[in-house]
Structure formats: structure tokens, C-alpha cells
Amino acid sequence: MTLLFPLVDHQPARERVPFLGVRFDPIDEAEALAELLARDPNEDFAAVVTPNSDHLVRIDRLGGEVAHAYDVAWLCLNDSRTVRLLGKFAGLDLPTVPGANLVRDLFSAPGFDPAWPVLFVGSTPAVFETIVRGFKLKNAIHFDAPMGLLRDRRKFDDTVAFIEAHPARFILLAVGSPQQELLAQRLKARGKAKGIGLCIGAAMEFLAYPQRRAPDWISKIGMEWLFRLLREPRRLWRRYLVDSPQIVRLVFRNRLNRGK
């Protein structure tokens, strides 16, 4: 894949765990929350990515700047219980930190100040307003990002410009992968933005309407994907029945490479 944006060097704060083409930060949600709350809001922009099995397959297929965007993120957290289970078979411990849980618990944490500026990028005004009311956020704004960011450079640049013009301690990038990760990479490369950008995909809908998420017992056994597929079969059938299962191919290739 041809690089559209300049690469940025990254020096992780801890030793990362490489698995299936991605280097994960092996920390749990409590540790991740502590780092989010402790980071100086005046430091340069930093991204948090939460790859799941679907992301890993996409990263392997596209490589290039998409893979780089995950690699240079400040935190790379495993969002998938399936990936954690596969990691255990490889002798790795990759705690599961779902993006929706991370943001929910961030807004509910004792150290979080509802007056801190928060910028939401993506989803709908109705979802945004529901989240603001639910978490009593006092200084939140919303940017209704246009569709097709990666097909239209002007739209992409306009989104970057809006984020840079509206400083926030936390920036929720909810425009889907890999758009959100590439936005984060671009913001980091330009060096103008501050705060922490959390690449959270569909998490805004789950924050606004928690009843749409799978019950805890379904999530704990790693079957949330099936719950979501049954709710939205037309939109998600290809992701869960065609794309995501290709992670098995990555696992076998990883095992073969390790055996050489």
C-alpha cells in the first residue's frame, strides 16, 4: 500500500508483545485507565488503538501505512477475547481491553473531570447528545465526520483541521478502521494537535445504547461477535463469516515462521 502520509518514529514506554503482525501493550484495563488519566494534556498528540481479529486480518492484507498507524500508536490494546485465546496457545498473555469498556470506565473513573474538553469525531448528533447527557459531560463537542474519508483527501484533511482547531484532552475517533487509525497517524505526524485520540469504532453507539451490547456472559465466552451478527446480519455477515475467520490463517503462518 502506498504511503500517503509521513511516517513517525515511535519509542514505546514498555516492551511490547508482538503477535500476528501487531505489537501489543500487555496491560489490562485498569493500567490503561491509569495511563490515560495521568498523561499531561499539554503533551503532543498520542493515539490509542484497540485492534481485534478483524483489524489484524486487515493489517496483514493492507500493510504499509495501515500497519504503521497501529505500530506508532502510544497504546496498542487487544480488543478481542479471540485474539487473547489464540495468544495463550502461543504462550502470550494479551489482556482484553474492549474499546467501549475503556471509554465507559474512563468517563466513570473517580479521576475523570466531566469539565475536561472531549471531542467526538463520528457517529450521529443524537448519539453524541445521549452520551453527553448520560455521563454529564460539560465541555464536549461533536464533529459529524463525512463518509468516505479515505476516498476523498479533502474530507480527510478537513477532519484533521477540525480536530486541530478544537483542542481536547480526549478525542474519540469513531469513524471505523482503518480511517480512525490513519487520522490519528496524520495528527501525530503534523505535530499540531494535543491530547489523546482513542480509536474506538462503534463504541459510541454502545455508550449511548448499552442495551445493544451483548450480555456480559456472552462477552466472557467470546461470542459477542455472534450476538452482533444476529442483530445486524446484512451489515456484518461478511466481516464475521468471511474476513475475521482468516485470522486462523495468520495463526498457522505465525506457527510455521516460529518453527523455522
Secondary structure, 3 states (H helix, E strand, C coil): CCCCCCCCCCCCCCCCEEECCEEECCCCHHHHHHHHHHCCCCCECEEEECCCHHHHHHHHHHCHHHHHHHHCCCEECECCHHHHHHHHHCCCCCCECCHHHHHHHHHHCCCCCCCCCEEEEECCHHHHHHHHHHHCCCCEEEECCCCCCCCCHHHHHHHHHHHHHCCCCEEEEECCCCHHHHHHHHHHHHCCCECEEEECCCHHHHHHCHHHCCCHHHHHCCCHHHHHHHHCHHHHHHHHHHHHHHHHHHHHHHHHHHHC
